Structure formats: structure tokens, C-alpha cells
Amino acid sequence: MFTIEPVTLTMSCLLMFAFSVPFIYHGQKNKAINKKLLANLNDLANRKGANPTEVDTWRCRYALGLDQKENVLVYLRNDTDSISYSLDLAEYKNVQLIKKFQVENGKELTTKLPEYVGLQLIPKLPSAEPVALEIYDAEMYSDLLGETVMADKWVAILNKQLN
């Protein structure tokens, strides 16, 4: 067997600790932001008399929740301009997925990375305006972190709830 000198062991432990501290700090900071985001989402839902059972948060800025019993959808985006919706799903007939791709000179580029992904709720009343809920915007983020899959999931969940 081999032996490790106490000085080498101490130095390696200190270096590993020093290397890990920023990652631990960043993780704890994101947990606190996400916890606050969920609290804000639940507060928004409680004002409508709902308690979301299906909840998703992403990028520590967006939250989407659905109370299936009360038929209420809550959406929250904390950004430079915060947006929140508390929607009664009885007023909507279906949900569509919005995917906008980069266009150059009138035709789509060969790369199929979306510039915008969102959900559009179509109201039952023809005079009412559709509501668009942003899931991803390429102007704010340079990469996708599963937003397209999550958007597909929420379209299926909401259309099932509406029918």
C-alpha cells in the first residue's frame, strides 16, 4: 500500500473545498430563488382560490402551475418586466404550441433551433384575445434547456384538461 503525507492530504482537501465552494454557493442561491418563485406562484394561485397540483419551474424565472380541481392555470415570469396570469380554463377552448424559427430572406434557415416557444390559449368567445405564455425566447437565452419538451408536455396536459 502507499502512504500519503499529511501536508499533501491537507493541501488536496483545501483545494477541493476551494474549488467546490462556488458551485455550492450557486446551487444554494438558485434553490432560494426557485423557492421564492414557487411561493409567488402559490400566492398568485391562492388569490384565485386555487392550489396548483401540477407545477413546473425553469431557469429560475418562469413558473407554470395547474389546479385540476378548480380548473385554474397560473403563470409567472420574473424578469425585468414581471408578468403573471391567473386564468380560468373554463373560458378557453384549446391550447396551441407556438414555435417560431429563424427566418432569413423569407425562408427558414436549415438549423431548426426555435427563436421562440410558447403556449397560446384560444378563448371560447370570438371577441376575446388569445393569451400567449412565453416558455423560451432566444433573445434572452442562447441555449435550450428542455423548454420544447416541457412545452409539448403542457400542451398535452392543458388540452386534456380543456376536453
N, C-alpha and C positions, 0 to 999 in steps of 0.2 A: 504494500500500500504506500501511498505517497503522503507527505506531510505538507501542511500549509502554514506558512509563517503567520503569526498573529498580526503583524503590520500589514501584510498583503490582504488578509481576510478583512481587516478593519477598513482599509482603503477601498476594497472592492464593494463592501457593503455601503459605505458612504457614497461612492459613485453611483451605485444602483439606486439608492434613495434619492440622490440629487437629480438623476435622470427621470425618475418616476414622478416627482412632485408636480411638475407642470401638467402632466396627464391626469393625475388625481384631482388637482385643483380645477381643471377644465371640466372634468366629469361631474364634480360636485356642483360647480356653477351651473351647468346645463340641467342637472336634476332640480335645482332650486327654481330656475326659470320655467322648466316644464311643470313643476308643481304649482307655481303661481298661475301659469296658463290654464291648467286644469281647474284651479279654484275660480278663475274668472269665467270659464266656460260653464261650470256648475252654477255660479251666481247668476249668469245670464239665463240659464235654463230654469232656475228656481223662480225668477221673476215671471216666467210664463207658466209656472205651476208644473214644470217637468223635471224629471230626473233621468239624465241620459244613461242608457244601458249599453249602447254601442258607442265607443269613443275612440278617435284616432288623433294623435298629435304628430306633427312633423316639423323639423327644422327649428324647433323651439319658438316658433312664431305662429303656427297655424294649429287650429283645433276644430274638430268636427264631431258632433255628438247627436245621437238619435234616441229619443224616448219612444219606444214602440207602442206603449200603452196609451200615452197622451197624444201620439202622432205628431210630435214636435221635433223639428230639426234645428239645431243651434250650430252656428258657425262663427268663428272668431279668428281675426287676423291682427296680430300685434305687430305693427310696423311703424314707419314714420307717420302714416295715417291709419289709425286703427279702424277696422271695420268689424261690425258684429251684426249677425242676423239671428232672429228667433222666429222661425217660420212654422206656421200651422200647415201641415202637409195635406189637410183636407181641402185646401184652396188650390192644389196643384194636381195636374193630371198625369204628368210623366217627367222623367229626368233624362237629359241627353248629355253625352260626353262631348266636350269641346276640345279639339286638338288642332292647333294652328301650327303649320310648319313654315320654315323659312322659304320665302319666295324671292326670286331674282329674275327680273325682266319678264314677269308674268308667268313663270313656271317654277314648280317646286324644285329645290335642289335635290341631288341624289342622296345626300345624307338625310336620314329620317329622324333626326332629333327634333322634338317639338319645341317651338318657341313659347307656347302657352298651352296649359292643360287646365281645364275647369269643368265644373258641373253647371248645367243650365236647367233650372226648374221652370217648366212651362205651366202657366196658370190655367185654370178652367175657364175663367172669364176672358173673353177675347179683348176686352178693353184694358186688362191688367198687363203690366210689363213683366217679361221673364226676369228671373233673378239668376245672376251668374256668380258662382262661388269659385274663386281662384284657388287652384291647387299648386300650380307651378308657373313661374314667369321667368323666361330666360334672361330678361333684362336685370333681374335681381340675383340670379344664381347661374353659375356656369356649368353645373352638372345636375343630373337627375339622381335622386336618392330613393327610387321606388315609387315616385309620385304617379306614374302612369298605371302601375299595377293597383295602387290604392284607389285611384280614380275609377278604374274598372270595377273594383270591389264595391265602392259606394254607389255607383250607378245601378248595379245589380240589387244591392240592399234596398235602395230607395224605390226603385221600380217595383220590387216585390212588396214593399210597404204600401205603395200607392194603389196596387191592384188587388 
